[in-house]
Amino acid sequence: MKKIIFVLFLLFISLSFGFTNESTIATDQSSETSTDPFAFVKSSVKIGYANIDFAFNEMTGVLRVTYTIKDHPFDRGDANTTIRDAVDKFARDNGYFKARLYTDEDDCAFFAQKNTYRYKRFYILHDKSRL
């Protein structure tokens, strides 16, 4: 008798877990089709040997910049200058007039297998209408 109750309990738990997963998947698919105000819009630009990727959220003003250079020497000063110029152009093109840099969030990494440097910086863009 105890075995039958135990088996029924396990069956009940597995069925309820299966329905929970299906509803979660359906929710995730419906949220992808709707417009998420916190989604990041991605774009990139190639400057010289470097590739600069932007991930921008208009609602919060957060701009994540990833500077990647492959098979060439990495100089942080040149990277900072290139990123600064690219962010200024990005801000002007999108109607923003001020960008604040968060240097505490900087991240630099070297990947030896691919001979690639990746340098990340974080900005907050300020819009005239928000001030």
N, CA, C and O atoms as CSV, one atom per row, in Angstrom:
chain,resi,resn,atom,element,x,y,z
A,1,MET,N,N,0.813,-1.191,0.000
A,1,MET,CA,C,0.000,0.000,0.000
A,1,MET,C,C,0.862,1.263,0.000
A,1,MET,O,O,0.563,2.237,-0.691
A,2,LYS,N,N,1.947,1.224,0.796
A,2,LYS,CA,C,2.843,2.374,0.858
A,2,LYS,C,C,3.541,2.596,-0.485
A,2,LYS,O,O,3.786,3.734,-0.886
A,3,LYS,N,N,3.859,1.492,-1.177
A,3,LYS,CA,C,4.521,1.605,-2.473
A,3,LYS,C,C,3.601,2.254,-3.496
A,3,LYS,O,O,4.053,3.054,-4.314
A,4,ILE,N,N,2.334,1.924,-3.459
A,4,ILE,CA,C,1.373,2.497,-4.411
A,4,ILE,C,C,1.214,3.998,-4.152
A,4,ILE,O,O,1.161,4.788,-5.094
A,5,ILE,N,N,1.140,4.383,-2.900
A,5,ILE,CA,C,1.020,5.801,-2.555
A,5,ILE,C,C,2.292,6.540,-2.980
A,5,ILE,O,O,2.223,7.646,-3.515
A,6,PHE,N,N,3.433,5.932,-2.740
A,6,PHE,CA,C,4.699,6.538,-3.127
A,6,PHE,C,C,4.790,6.701,-4.644
A,6,PHE,O,O,5.221,7.750,-5.122
A,7,VAL,N,N,4.397,5.695,-5.396
A,7,VAL,CA,C,4.421,5.750,-6.859
A,7,VAL,C,C,3.452,6.820,-7.359
A,7,VAL,O,O,3.784,7.578,-8.271
A,8,LEU,N,N,2.264,6.887,-6.770
A,8,LEU,CA,C,1.302,7.922,-7.157
A,8,LEU,C,C,1.831,9.316,-6.835
A,8,LEU,O,O,1.629,10.254,-7.607
A,9,PHE,N,N,2.501,9.449,-5.711
A,9,PHE,CA,C,3.095,10.723,-5.342
A,9,PHE,C,C,4.168,11.144,-6.348
A,9,PHE,O,O,4.200,12.297,-6.777
A,10,LEU,N,N,5.052,10.206,-6.725
A,10,LEU,CA,C,6.078,10.498,-7.723
A,10,LEU,C,C,5.480,10.853,-9.072
A,10,LEU,O,O,5.967,11.751,-9.759
A,11,LEU,N,N,4.427,10.148,-9.448
A,11,LEU,CA,C,3.731,10.427,-10.696
A,11,LEU,C,C,3.127,11.826,-10.667
A,11,LEU,O,O,3.222,12.563,-11.648
A,12,PHE,N,N,2.520,12.186,-9.578
A,12,PHE,CA,C,1.931,13.509,-9.425
A,12,PHE,C,C,2.995,14.606,-9.517
A,12,PHE,O,O,2.796,15.609,-10.202
A,13,ILE,N,N,4.121,14.417,-8.829
A,13,ILE,CA,C,5.207,15.395,-8.847
A,13,ILE,C,C,5.775,15.539,-10.255
A,13,ILE,O,O,5.996,16.658,-10.719
A,14,SER,N,N,6.012,14.431,-10.935
A,14,SER,CA,C,6.583,14.507,-12.282
A,14,SER,C,C,5.626,15.178,-13.256
A,14,SER,O,O,6.064,15.933,-14.124
A,15,LEU,N,N,4.329,14.918,-13.129
A,15,LEU,CA,C,3.357,15.570,-14.007
A,15,LEU,C,C,3.265,17.061,-13.718
A,15,LEU,O,O,3.192,17.866,-14.646
A,16,SER,N,N,3.266,17.431,-12.463
A,16,SER,CA,C,3.180,18.860,-12.136
A,16,SER,C,C,4.444,19.580,-12.577
A,16,SER,O,O,4.365,20.728,-13.016
A,17,PHE,N,N,5.604,18.947,-12.476
A,17,PHE,CA,C,6.847,19.552,-12.942
A,17,PHE,C,C,6.832,19.711,-14.451
A,17,PHE,O,O,7.287,20.732,-14.967
A,18,GLY,N,N,6.324,18.734,-15.159
A,18,GLY,CA,C,6.242,18.814,-16.620
A,18,GLY,C,C,5.352,19.948,-17.078
A,18,GLY,O,O,5.686,20.649,-18.033
A,19,PHE,N,N,4.218,20.142,-16.410
A,19,PHE,CA,C,3.334,21.251,-16.765
A,19,PHE,C,C,3.970,22.590,-16.427
A,19,PHE,O,O,3.782,23.567,-17.152
A,20,THR,N,N,4.712,22.644,-15.345
A,20,THR,CA,C,5.386,23.882,-14.972
A,20,THR,C,C,6.410,24.267,-16.024
A,20,THR,O,O,6.492,25.438,-16.395
A,21,ASN,N,N,7.187,23.320,-16.512
A,21,ASN,CA,C,8.173,23.618,-17.544
A,21,ASN,C,C,7.520,24.094,-18.829
A,21,ASN,O,O,8.020,25.020,-19.467
A,22,GLU,N,N,6.412,23.476,-19.221
A,22,GLU,CA,C,5.743,23.881,-20.450
A,22,GLU,C,C,5.215,25.297,-20.335
A,22,GLU,O,O,5.300,26.061,-21.296
A,23,SER,N,N,4.677,25.666,-19.199
A,23,SER,CA,C,4.161,27.024,-19.048
A,23,SER,C,C,5.292,28.032,-19.030
A,23,SER,O,O,5.132,29.143,-19.535
A,24,THR,N,N,6.441,27.670,-18.454
A,24,THR,CA,C,7.591,28.561,-18.459
A,24,THR,C,C,8.091,28.777,-19.875
A,24,THR,O,O,8.409,29.905,-20.252
A,25,ILE,N,N,8.166,27.733,-20.651
A,25,ILE,CA,C,8.624,27.853,-22.031
A,25,ILE,C,C,7.673,28.733,-22.826
A,25,ILE,O,O,8.117,29.577,-23.605
A,26,ALA,N,N,6.390,28.551,-22.643
A,26,ALA,CA,C,5.411,29.371,-23.358
A,26,ALA,C,C,5.549,30.833,-22.955
A,26,ALA,O,O,5.424,31.714,-23.805
A,27,THR,N,N,5.805,31.111,-21.684
A,27,THR,CA,C,5.978,32.487,-21.220
A,27,THR,C,C,7.217,33.109,-21.838
A,27,THR,O,O,7.184,34.261,-22.270
A,28,ASP,N,N,8.316,32.352,-21.884
A,28,ASP,CA,C,9.539,32.865,-22.473
A,28,ASP,C,C,9.350,33.192,-23.945
A,28,ASP,O,O,9.853,34.214,-24.410
A,29,GLN,N,N,8.643,32.359,-24.686
A,29,GLN,CA,C,8.422,32.611,-26.101
A,29,GLN,C,C,7.547,33.832,-26.297
A,29,GLN,O,O,7.779,34.608,-27.224
A,30,SER,N,N,6.554,34.024,-25.457
A,30,SER,CA,C,5.695,35.191,-25.615
A,30,SER,C,C,6.433,36.469,-25.245
A,30,SER,O,O,6.160,37.520,-25.824
A,31,SER,N,N,7.370,36.406,-24.286
A,31,SER,CA,C,8.112,37.605,-23.921
A,31,SER,C,C,9.119,37.979,-24.998
A,31,SER,O,O,9.465,39.154,-25.124
A,32,GLU,N,N,9.599,37.017,-25.778
A,32,GLU,CA,C,10.514,37.336,-26.861
A,32,GLU,C,C,9.807,38.074,-27.979
A,32,GLU,O,O,10.417,38.911,-28.645
A,33,THR,N,N,8.545,37.787,-28.198
A,33,THR,CA,C,7.827,38.455,-29.269
A,33,THR,C,C,7.415,39.863,-28.873
A,33,THR,O,O,7.272,40.723,-29.742
A,34,SER,N,N,7.219,40.127,-27.572
A,34,SER,CA,C,6.867,41.472,-27.149
A,34,SER,C,C,8.125,42.322,-27.048
A,34,SER,O,O,9.237,41.797,-26.983
A,35,THR,N,N,7.941,43.638,-27.035
A,35,THR,CA,C,9.064,44.558,-26.952
A,35,THR,C,C,9.481,44.709,-25.498
A,35,THR,O,O,8.701,45.174,-24.667
A,36,ASP,N,N,10.699,44.321,-25.197
A,36,ASP,CA,C,11.231,44.416,-23.839
A,36,ASP,C,C,11.948,45.756,-23.694
A,36,ASP,O,O,12.899,46.015,-24.430
A,37,PRO,N,N,11.520,46.618,-22.764
A,37,PRO,CA,C,12.172,47.920,-22.628
A,37,PRO,C,C,13.604,47.827,-22.101
A,37,PRO,O,O,14.371,48.782,-22.230
A,38,PHE,N,N,13.967,46.700,-21.514
A,38,PHE,CA,C,15.312,46.534,-20.982
A,38,PHE,C,C,16.230,45.755,-21.932
A,38,PHE,O,O,17.352,45.413,-21.557
A,39,ALA,N,N,15.777,45.475,-23.133
A,39,ALA,CA,C,16.599,44.752,-24.104
A,39,ALA,C,C,17.683,45.675,-24.654
A,39,ALA,O,O,17.471,46.876,-24.822
A,40,PHE,N,N,18.840,45.094,-24.929
A,40,PHE,CA,C,19.951,45.852,-25.472
A,40,PHE,C,C,19.946,45.743,-26.995
A,40,PHE,O,O,19.816,44.653,-27.553
A,41,VAL,N,N,20.090,46.887,-27.653
A,41,VAL,CA,C,20.204,46.940,-29.105
A,41,VAL,C,C,21.693,46.891,-29.431
A,41,VAL,O,O,22.477,47.696,-28.928
A,42,LYS,N,N,22.066,45.946,-30.270
A,42,LYS,CA,C,23.487,45.734,-30.561
A,42,LYS,C,C,23.851,46.267,-31.934
A,42,LYS,O,O,23.083,46.157,-32.890
A,43,SER,N,N,25.039,46.846,-32.007
A,43,SER,CA,C,25.602,47.309,-33.271
A,43,SER,C,C,27.116,47.230,-33.150
A,43,SER,O,O,27.652,47.063,-32.054
A,44,SER,N,N,27.794,47.351,-34.269
A,44,SER,CA,C,29.254,47.294,-34.228
A,44,SER,C,C,29.838,48.174,-35.318
A,44,SER,O,O,29.172,48.517,-36.295
A,45,VAL,N,N,31.086,48.525,-35.125
A,45,VAL,CA,C,31.820,49.340,-36.082
A,45,VAL,C,C,33.252,48.832,-36.118
A,45,VAL,O,O,33.793,48.415,-35.093
A,46,LYS,N,N,33.860,48.866,-37.280
A,46,LYS,CA,C,35.254,48.418,-37.440
A,46,LYS,C,C,36.109,49.655,-37.656
A,46,LYS,O,O,35.866,50.435,-38.577
A,47,ILE,N,N,37.114,49.832,-36.798
A,47,ILE,CA,C,38.029,50.962,-36.903
A,47,ILE,C,C,39.443,50.404,-36.944
A,47,ILE,O,O,39.929,49.871,-35.947
A,48,GLY,N,N,40.090,50.520,-38.062
A,48,GLY,CA,C,41.423,49.963,-38.223
A,48,GLY,C,C,41.391,48.453,-38.072
A,48,GLY,O,O,40.635,47.768,-38.760
A,49,TYR,N,N,42.220,47.936,-37.164
A,49,TYR,CA,C,42.243,46.497,-36.901
A,49,TYR,C,C,41.278,46.097,-35.786
A,49,TYR,O,O,41.093,44.912,-35.509
A,50,ALA,N,N,40.680,47.077,-35.164
A,50,ALA,CA,C,39.813,46.818,-34.011
A,50,ALA,C,C,38.352,46.749,-34.421
A,50,ALA,O,O,37.916,47.403,-35.368
A,51,ASN,N,N,37.620,45.948,-33.689
A,51,ASN,CA,C,36.177,45.850,-33.849
A,51,ASN,C,C,35.547,46.348,-32.546
A,51,ASN,O,O,35.878,45.861,-31.465
A,52,ILE,N,N,34.640,47.316,-32.655
A,52,ILE,CA,C,33.987,47.876,-31.480
A,52,ILE,C,C,32.516,47.504,-31.541
A,52,ILE,O,O,31.813,47.859,-32.488
A,53,ASP,N,N,32.051,46.779,-30.516
A,53,ASP,CA,C,30.654,46.352,-30.421
A,53,ASP,C,C,29.948,47.193,-29.365
A,53,ASP,O,O,30.450,47.382,-28.256
A,54,PHE,N,N,28.772,47.694,-29.736
A,54,PHE,CA,C,27.950,48.473,-28.822
A,54,PHE,C,C,26.721,47.656,-28.434
A,54,PHE,O,O,26.116,46.998,-29.281
A,55,ALA,N,N,26.357,47.697,-27.168
A,55,ALA,CA,C,25.095,47.140,-26.682
A,55,ALA,C,C,24.447,48.253,-25.880
A,55,ALA,O,O,24.945,48.629,-24.819
A,56,PHE,N,N,23.325,48.788,-26.387
A,56,PHE,CA,C,22.728,49.987,-25.818
A,56,PHE,C,C,21.286,49.744,-25.422
A,56,PHE,O,O,20.519,49.135,-26.168
A,57,ASN,N,N,20.920,50.231,-24.228
A,57,ASN,CA,C,19.544,50.192,-23.762
A,57,ASN,C,C,19.057,51.628,-23.650
A,57,ASN,O,O,19.560,52.399,-22.831
A,58,GLU,N,N,18.080,51.985,-24.472
A,58,GLU,CA,C,17.616,53.366,-24.520
A,58,GLU,C,C,16.875,53.779,-23.257
A,58,GLU,O,O,16.940,54.941,-22.854
A,59,MET,N,N,16.185,52.857,-22.639
A,59,MET,CA,C,15.414,53.210,-21.439
A,59,MET,C,C,16.325,53.607,-20.272
A,59,MET,O,O,16.042,54.577,-19.567
A,60,THR,N,N,17.396,52.876,-20.071
A,60,THR,CA,C,18.296,53.158,-18.950
A,60,THR,C,C,19.478,54.020,-19.354
A,60,THR,O,O,20.105,54.639,-18.493
A,61,GLY,N,N,19.800,54.078,-20.643
A,61,GLY,CA,C,20.945,54.845,-21.117
A,61,GLY,C,C,22.260,54.105,-20.974
A,61,GLY,O,O,23.319,54.699,-21.177
A,62,VAL,N,N,22.224,52.832,-20.632
A,62,VAL,CA,C,23.445,52.046,-20.444
A,62,VAL,C,C,24.014,51.655,-21.804
A,62,VAL,O,O,23.304,51.134,-22.665
A,63,LEU,N,N,25.302,51.914,-21.982
A,63,LEU,CA,C,26.015,51.550,-23.206
A,63,LEU,C,C,27.202,50.681,-22.811
A,63,LEU,O,O,28.103,51.133,-22.105
A,64,ARG,N,N,27.197,49.432,-23.268
A,64,ARG,CA,C,28.318,48.516,-23.037
A,64,ARG,C,C,29.148,48.500,-24.318
A,64,ARG,O,O,28.632,48.235,-25.403
A,65,VAL,N,N,30.414,48.781,-24.178
A,65,VAL,CA,C,31.316,48.845,-25.328
A,65,VAL,C,C,32.355,47.745,-25.185
A,65,VAL,O,O,33.000,47.614,-24.145
A,66,THR,N,N,32.508,46.956,-26.241
A,66,THR,CA,C,33.512,45.899,-26.256
A,66,THR,C,C,34.457,46.156,-27.415
A,66,THR,O,O,34.054,46.158,-28.578
A,67,TYR,N,N,35.728,46.375,-27.076
A,67,TYR,CA,C,36.786,46.626,-28.045
A,67,TYR,C,C,37.556,45.321,-28.214
A,67,TYR,O,O,38.089,44.784,-27.243
A,68,THR,N,N,37.617,44.810,-29.440
A,68,THR,CA,C,38.302,43.548,-29.705
A,68,THR,C,C,39.330,43.757,-30.796
A,68,THR,O,O,39.032,44.327,-31.845
A,69,ILE,N,N,40.547,43.290,-30.543
A,69,ILE,CA,C,41.604,43.370,-31.549
A,69,ILE,C,C,42.286,42.010,-31.621
A,69,ILE,O,O,42.610,41.402,-30.601
A,70,LYS,N,N,42.496,41.550,-32.841
A,70,LYS,CA,C,43.049,40.211,-33.051
A,70,LYS,C,C,44.333,40.309,-33.870
A,70,LYS,O,O,44.404,41.057,-34.845
A,71,ASP,N,N,45.351,39.539,-33.460
A,71,ASP,CA,C,46.625,39.415,-34.170
A,71,ASP,C,C,47.393,40.730,-34.290
A,71,ASP,O,O,48.203,40.886,-35.203
A,72,HIS,N,N,47.151,41.671,-33.387
A,72,HIS,CA,C,47.883,42.935,-33.351
A,72,HIS,C,C,48.142,43.309,-31.905
A,72,HIS,O,O,47.407,42.879,-31.016
A,73,PRO,N,N,49.180,44.109,-31.651
A,73,PRO,CA,C,49.465,44.483,-30.262
A,73,PRO,C,C,48.356,45.366,-29.690
A,73,PRO,O,O,47.735,46.157,-30.400
A,74,PHE,N,N,48.130,45.208,-28.390
A,74,PHE,CA,C,47.085,45.960,-27.693
A,74,PHE,C,C,47.725,47.069,-26.883
A,74,PHE,O,O,48.649,46.823,-26.108
A,75,ASP,N,N,47.243,48.280,-27.058
A,75,ASP,CA,C,47.687,49.425,-26.271
A,75,ASP,C,C,46.447,50.053,-25.643
A,75,ASP,O,O,45.539,50.491,-26.350
A,76,ARG,N,N,46.415,50.094,-24.325
A,76,ARG,CA,C,45.222,50.585,-23.634
A,76,ARG,C,C,44.945,52.050,-23.946
A,76,ARG,O,O,43.784,52.448,-24.046
A,77,GLY,N,N,45.980,52.852,-24.100
A,77,GLY,CA,C,45.791,54.268,-24.420
A,77,GLY,C,C,45.130,54.454,-25.780
A,77,GLY,O,O,44.193,55.239,-25.923
A,78,ASP,N,N,45.628,53.724,-26.778
A,78,ASP,CA,C,45.010,53.791,-28.108
A,78,ASP,C,C,43.579,53.258,-28.076
A,78,ASP,O,O,42.691,53.806,-28.730
A,79,ALA,N,N,43.364,52.203,-27.322
A,79,ALA,CA,C,42.027,51.636,-27.210
A,79,ALA,C,C,41.069,52.636,-26.560
A,79,ALA,O,O,39.937,52.797,-27.015
A,80,ASN,N,N,41.521,53.308,-25.492
A,80,ASN,CA,C,40.665,54.293,-24.826
A,80,ASN,C,C,40.320,55.453,-25.756
A,80,ASN,O,O,39.180,55.919,-25.769
A,81,THR,N,N,41.293,55.919,-26.529
A,81,THR,CA,C,41.048,57.009,-27.479
A,81,THR,C,C,40.064,56.581,-28.558
A,81,THR,O,O,39.131,57.315,-28.885
A,82,THR,N,N,40.275,55.397,-29.106
A,82,THR,CA,C,39.385,54.885,-30.155
A,82,THR,C,C,37.970,54.695,-29.625
A,82,THR,O,O,37.000,55.055,-30.293
A,83,ILE,N,N,37.851,54.131,-28.429
A,83,ILE,CA,C,36.536,53.924,-27.820
A,83,ILE,C,C,35.862,55.258,-27.538
A,83,ILE,O,O,34.673,55.422,-27.811
A,84,ARG,N,N,36.609,56.209,-26.994
A,84,ARG,CA,C,36.038,57.524,-26.684
A,84,ARG,C,C,35.466,58.191,-27.936
A,84,ARG,O,O,34.351,58.712,-27.916
A,85,ASP,N,N,36.244,58.168,-29.032
A,85,ASP,CA,C,35.779,58.768,-30.279
A,85,ASP,C,C,34.550,58.040,-30.820
A,85,ASP,O,O,33.610,58.676,-31.296
A,86,ALA,N,N,34.556,56.713,-30.750
A,86,ALA,CA,C,33.416,55.932,-31.247
A,86,ALA,C,C,32.169,56.177,-30.395
A,86,ALA,O,O,31.065,56.261,-30.933
A,87,VAL,N,N,32.330,56.292,-29.074
A,87,VAL,CA,C,31.188,56.553,-28.193
A,87,VAL,C,C,30.638,57.952,-28.434
A,87,VAL,O,O,29.422,58.141,-28.435
A,88,ASP,N,N,31.518,58.944,-28.640
A,88,ASP,CA,C,31.053,60.299,-28.946
A,88,ASP,C,C,30.226,60.316,-30.223
A,88,ASP,O,O,29.173,60.951,-30.279
A,89,LYS,N,N,30.701,59.622,-31.241
A,89,LYS,CA,C,29.956,59.558,-32.504
A,89,LYS,C,C,28.632,58.818,-32.308
A,89,LYS,O,O,27.601,59.249,-32.824
A,90,PHE,N,N,28.653,57.710,-31.567
A,90,PHE,CA,C,27.436,56.950,-31.291
A,90,PHE,C,C,26.418,57.813,-30.542
A,90,PHE,O,O,25.230,57.788,-30.861
A,91,ALA,N,N,26.879,58.570,-29.554
A,91,ALA,CA,C,25.984,59.422,-28.765
A,91,ALA,C,C,25.373,60.516,-29.638
A,91,ALA,O,O,24.169,60.763,-29.567
A,92,ARG,N,N,26.187,61.170,-30.456
A,92,ARG,CA,C,25.662,62.211,-31.354
A,92,ARG,C,C,24.654,61.644,-32.337
A,92,ARG,O,O,23.607,62.246,-32.574
A,93,ASP,N,N,24.963,60.491,-32.910
A,93,ASP,CA,C,24.065,59.874,-33.893
A,93,ASP,C,C,22.720,59.487,-33.291
A,93,ASP,O,O,21.711,59.463,-33.996
A,94,ASN,N,N,22.696,59.184,-31.994
A,94,ASN,CA,C,21.460,58.772,-31.332
A,94,ASN,C,C,20.810,59.879,-30.515
A,94,ASN,O,O,19.875,59.614,-29.759
A,95,GLY,N,N,21.290,61.123,-30.652
A,95,GLY,CA,C,20.648,62.262,-29.996
A,95,GLY,C,C,21.048,62.505,-28.557
A,95,GLY,O,O,20.345,63.234,-27.857
A,96,TYR,N,N,22.121,61.943,-28.086
A,96,TYR,CA,C,22.588,62.149,-26.721
A,96,TYR,C,C,23.733,63.147,-26.736
A,96,TYR,O,O,24.483,63.229,-27.709
A,97,PHE,N,N,23.865,63.900,-25.661
A,97,PHE,CA,C,24.907,64.918,-25.637
A,97,PHE,C,C,25.965,64.684,-24.579
A,97,PHE,O,O,26.984,65.374,-24.580
A,98,LYS,N,N,25.763,63.740,-23.679
A,98,LYS,CA,C,26.723,63.517,-22.601
A,98,LYS,C,C,26.850,62.035,-22.311
A,98,LYS,O,O,25.857,61.308,-22.284
A,99,ALA,N,N,28.088,61.591,-22.092
A,99,ALA,CA,C,28.345,60.196,-21.740
A,99,ALA,C,C,29.208,60.170,-20.486
A,99,ALA,O,O,30.227,60.856,-20.402
A,100,ARG,N,N,28.784,59.369,-19.514
A,100,ARG,CA,C,29.556,59.228,-18.288
A,100,ARG,C,C,30.181,57.842,-18.266
A,100,ARG,O,O,29.492,56.838,-18.445
A,101,LEU,N,N,31.491,57.794,-18.046
A,101,LEU,CA,C,32.254,56.553,-18.039
A,101,LEU,C,C,32.356,56.004,-16.619
A,101,LEU,O,O,32.582,56.753,-15.668
A,102,TYR,N,N,32.187,54.695,-16.488
A,102,TYR,CA,C,32.368,54.005,-15.215
A,102,TYR,C,C,33.633,53.156,-15.305
A,102,TYR,O,O,33.593,52.015,-15.765
A,103,THR,N,N,34.759,53.724,-14.862
A,103,THR,CA,C,36.056,53.048,-14.998
A,103,THR,C,C,36.196,51.857,-14.070
A,103,THR,O,O,37.013,50.976,-14.337
A,104,ASP,N,N,35.433,51.798,-12.993
A,104,ASP,CA,C,35.513,50.658,-12.076
A,104,ASP,C,C,35.051,49.367,-12.745
A,104,ASP,O,O,35.410,48.276,-12.305
A,105,GLU,N,N,34.264,49.487,-13.796
A,105,GLU,CA,C,33.710,48.324,-14.474
A,105,GLU,C,C,34.557,47.860,-15.664
A,105,GLU,O,O,34.174,46.914,-16.352
A,106,ASP,N,N,35.699,48.508,-15.919
A,106,ASP,CA,C,36.544,48.112,-17.046
A,106,ASP,C,C,37.038,46.678,-16.882
A,106,ASP,O,O,37.330,46.220,-15.777
A,107,ASP,N,N,37.122,45.988,-18.012
A,107,ASP,CA,C,37.555,44.590,-17.998
A,107,ASP,C,C,38.408,44.351,-19.238
A,107,ASP,O,O,37.972,44.601,-20.361
A,108,CYS,N,N,39.613,43.872,-19.025
A,108,CYS,CA,C,40.516,43.578,-20.137
A,108,CYS,C,C,40.945,42.116,-20.024
A,108,CYS,O,O,41.322,41.645,-18.951
A,109,ALA,N,N,40.879,41.410,-21.154
A,109,ALA,CA,C,41.246,39.993,-21.148
A,109,ALA,C,C,41.998,39.658,-22.429
A,109,ALA,O,O,41.744,40.227,-23.491
A,110,PHE,N,N,42.939,38.709,-22.299
A,110,PHE,CA,C,43.694,38.208,-23.442
A,110,PHE,C,C,43.390,36.729,-23.605
A,110,PHE,O,O,43.453,35.959,-22.647
A,111,PHE,N,N,43.059,36.343,-24.834
A,111,PHE,CA,C,42.773,34.951,-25.151
A,111,PHE,C,C,43.913,34.433,-26.030
A,111,PHE,O,O,43.992,34.757,-27.215
A,112,ALA,N,N,44.799,33.622,-25.434
A,112,ALA,CA,C,46.020,33.183,-26.101
A,112,ALA,C,C,45.751,32.285,-27.300
A,112,ALA,O,O,46.452,32.385,-28.307
A,113,GLN,N,N,44.757,31.415,-27.216
A,113,GLN,CA,C,44.489,30.496,-28.319
A,113,GLN,C,C,44.071,31.235,-29.580
A,113,GLN,O,O,44.400,30.814,-30.689
A,114,LYS,N,N,43.348,32.333,-29.414
A,114,LYS,CA,C,42.893,33.106,-30.572
A,114,LYS,C,C,43.750,34.338,-30.815
A,114,LYS,O,O,43.538,35.053,-31.794
A,115,ASN,N,N,44.736,34.602,-29.920
A,115,ASN,CA,C,45.594,35.777,-29.995
A,115,ASN,C,C,44.741,37.048,-30.090
A,115,ASN,O,O,44.946,37.888,-30.966
A,116,THR,N,N,43.787,37.165,-29.171
A,116,THR,CA,C,42.811,38.247,-29.203
A,116,THR,C,C,42.744,38.941,-27.847
A,116,THR,O,O,42.760,38.293,-26.800
A,117,TYR,N,N,42.669,40.273,-27.884
A,117,TYR,CA,C,42.429,41.073,-26.689
A,117,TYR,C,C,40.983,41.555,-26.714
A,117,TYR,O,O,40.469,41.963,-27.755
A,118,ARG,N,N,40.336,41.502,-25.555
A,118,ARG,CA,C,38.985,42.029,-25.417
A,118,ARG,C,C,38.994,43.029,-24.263
A,118,ARG,O,O,39.447,42.724,-23.160
A,119,TYR,N,N,38.486,44.223,-24.540
A,119,TYR,CA,C,38.477,45.312,-23.566
A,119,TYR,C,C,37.055,45.848,-23.472
A,119,TYR,O,O,36.500,46.312,-24.468
A,120,LYS,N,N,36.459,45.787,-22.278
A,120,LYS,CA,C,35.075,46.229,-22.093
A,120,LYS,C,C,35.036,47.495,-21.250
A,120,LYS,O,O,35.772,47.641,-20.274
A,121,ARG,N,N,34.148,48.415,-21.658
A,121,ARG,CA,C,33.915,49.646,-20.910
A,121,ARG,C,C,32.418,49.891,-20.825
A,121,ARG,O,O,31.659,49.459,-21.694
A,122,PHE,N,N,31.993,50.591,-19.765
A,122,PHE,CA,C,30.581,50.860,-19.538
A,122,PHE,C,C,30.339,52.361,-19.434
A,122,PHE,O,O,31.069,53.068,-18.739
A,123,TYR,N,N,29.318,52.839,-20.124
A,123,TYR,CA,C,28.938,54.243,-20.138
A,123,TYR,C,C,27.455,54.372,-19.803
A,123,TYR,O,O,26.673,53.436,-19.969
A,124,ILE,N,N,27.099,55.557,-19.329
A,124,ILE,CA,C,25.704,55.961,-19.221
A,124,ILE,C,C,25.562,57.197,-20.108
A,124,ILE,O,O,26.276,58.184,-19.932
A,125,LEU,N,N,24.634,57.130,-21.063
A,125,LEU,CA,C,24.383,58.263,-21.947
A,125,LEU,C,C,23.223,59.075,-21.376
A,125,LEU,O,O,22.217,58.517,-20.938
A,126,HIS,N,N,23.379,60.406,-21.389
A,126,HIS,CA,C,22.348,61.296,-20.879
A,126,HIS,C,C,21.707,62.055,-22.033
A,126,HIS,O,O,22.395,62.607,-22.892
A,127,ASP,N,N,20.398,62.071,-22.037
A,127,ASP,CA,C,19.623,62.712,-23.090
A,127,ASP,C,C,19.172,64.086,-22.600
A,127,ASP,O,O,18.949,64.270,-21.403
A,128,LYS,N,N,19.037,65.041,-23.502
A,128,LYS,CA,C,18.589,66.376,-23.120
A,128,LYS,C,C,17.209,66.362,-22.464
A,128,LYS,O,O,16.949,67.115,-21.525
A,129,SER,N,N,16.338,65.504,-22.967
A,129,SER,CA,C,14.970,65.474,-22.441
A,129,SER,C,C,14.898,64.863,-21.039
A,129,SER,O,O,13.885,65.028,-20.360
A,130,ARG,N,N,15.936,64.167,-20.590
A,130,ARG,CA,C,15.916,63.544,-19.270
A,130,ARG,C,C,16.415,64.474,-18.176
A,130,ARG,O,O,16.223,64.183,-16.996
A,131,LEU,N,N,17.047,65.579,-18.531
A,131,LEU,CA,C,17.622,66.472,-17.501
A,131,LEU,C,C,16.662,67.543,-17.060
A,131,LEU,O,O,17.001,68.362,-16.205
